[in-house]
Structures are given as C-alpha cells and as structure tokens.
Amino acid sequence: MFYRPEAGHGLPHDPFKALVAPRPIGWISTRDAEGRANLAPYSFFNGCGDNPPMVMFAQTGRKSRAEPVKDSIANIRATGEFACNIVGAALAEAMNASSGVHPAETDEFEVAGLTAVPCEAIAPPRVAEAPAVLECRLVRVIDDLPTWKPHAANIMVIGEVVGVHIRDEVLVEGRVDVLRFRPVARMGYMDYTTVEAGWEMLRPG
C-alpha cells in the first residue's frame, strides 16, 4: 500500500509509530521552580550527538485540553535541567505507572513506587533503580514544530549530557552490556519490546 499522511491511511490504526520502531524510552525526571519532582516517559527519544553527548525527546499532543504543554517541558523551561533515566525490563511496569495524567504537584516517583535520589551535576532527582541515568542541561527547546491537531503542541527538547550514572553490574570488561538490563522500547499502538539479543558488525574498511 501507499498513502499520503495528510490524506489518511485507511487502516484501523495509524501505522506510523509501528514503522519508526523500536524507539528507546526517555524517562524524564525534572523539578519545577518550587522544587517539586516530576517523572514521565517519552517514546520519541534518542541521542542526537556525541561530542558533546546530547539527547532529545519530544512531546506530541498535549497534557490535557486545558494544559497544552506537559509538566516535563514546563519544568525544563523554568529550570534548564532534566535527567533521562534508562528503562530496564524490570522497570517496565513502574515506567508505565508514571505515564498517567496527574496534577502538576503529583510526585510520580511515589505513584510508581520508585526511589528518588539526588543527581550530581543537576538539581532534579533521578530514579535510583535505573540501570543508567543521563544528567542533562538544556540546549534548546524547539516549540514551533507543525501540528495538525488544534491546541496540540509538538515540542522538541535537546539537552547536553553533563553527568552519567551507570550501575556497576551492567559493565562487563569496560563495556555496557545492555543484555544485563534489557532496555525497554516502544513499538506502535500499545506495544513494547525489550532488547534480547545483540551482535557486532564492523563497517567496511
């Protein structure tokens, strides 16, 4: 089949997210201007540079009809900092629990039964149970991305990684072994997957 997105796909569900998959999950922790913690997962997430190391995540849609911008981005605008907590398979249910729509003052660490501990280089807390955490300072918010939905907000956040936590048990001979924690990734629809295998492939030459 072929379709033009603006004309519709004719399928029961939009296939786009199932085609751009799997997508790693950016489990973003922030603090608001009053110091209250927030934790939320974003499936539009990835690295976008390594010198310096940078990551991006994006909001698509909105928090609610009354609040077009989600708490994570509002907090990052206010403080300029966030942490990206890597989601291992053992944390999948906690990650999902933190994805609910709550009032801004809700502490999703408590909702998900997680332990919030201090970061080293930034003020927001991190998930103690995470296999790795990237502490980030804001580089740029791109908030003029196009959207087809009234009142929706497609916003991209880019952060520079200024601190990295890695649990000792996921390091094997000086390398991160992702099979030790099996990162969770988003597929299309309501589907998720984990990394279960890996292989090395060298570039020609």
Stockholm file with secondary structure:
# STOCKHOLM 1.0

chainA/1-205         MFYRPEAGHGLPHDPFKALVAPRPIGWISTRDAEGRANLAPYSFFNGCGDNPPMVMFAQTGRKSRAEPVKDSIANIRATGEFACNIVGAALAEAMNASSGVHPAETDEFEVAGLTAVPCEAIAPPRVAEAPAVLECRLVRVIDDLPTWKPHAANIMVIGEVVGVHIRDEVLVEGRVDVLRFRPVARMGYMDYTTVEAGWEMLRPG
#=GR chainA/1-205 SS CCCCGGGCCCSSSCCHHHHSCCEECEEEEEECTTCCEEEEEESSEEEEEETTEEEEEEECSCSCSSCCSCHHHHHHHHHSEEEEECCBGGGHHHHHHTTSCCCTTCCHHHHTTCCEEECSSSSSEEETTCSEEEEEEEEEEECCCCCSSTTCCCEEEEEEEEEEEECGGGEETTEECGGGTCBEEECSTTCEEECCCCCCCCCCC
#=GC SS_cons         CCCCGGGCCCSSSCCHHHHSCCEECEEEEEECTTCCEEEEEESSEEEEEETTEEEEEEECSCSCSSCCSCHHHHHHHHHSEEEEECCBGGGHHHHHHTTSCCCTTCCHHHHTTCCEEECSSSSSEEETTCSEEEEEEEEEEECCCCCSSTTCCCEEEEEEEEEEEECGGGEETTEECGGGTCBEEECSTTCEEECCCCCCCCCCC
//
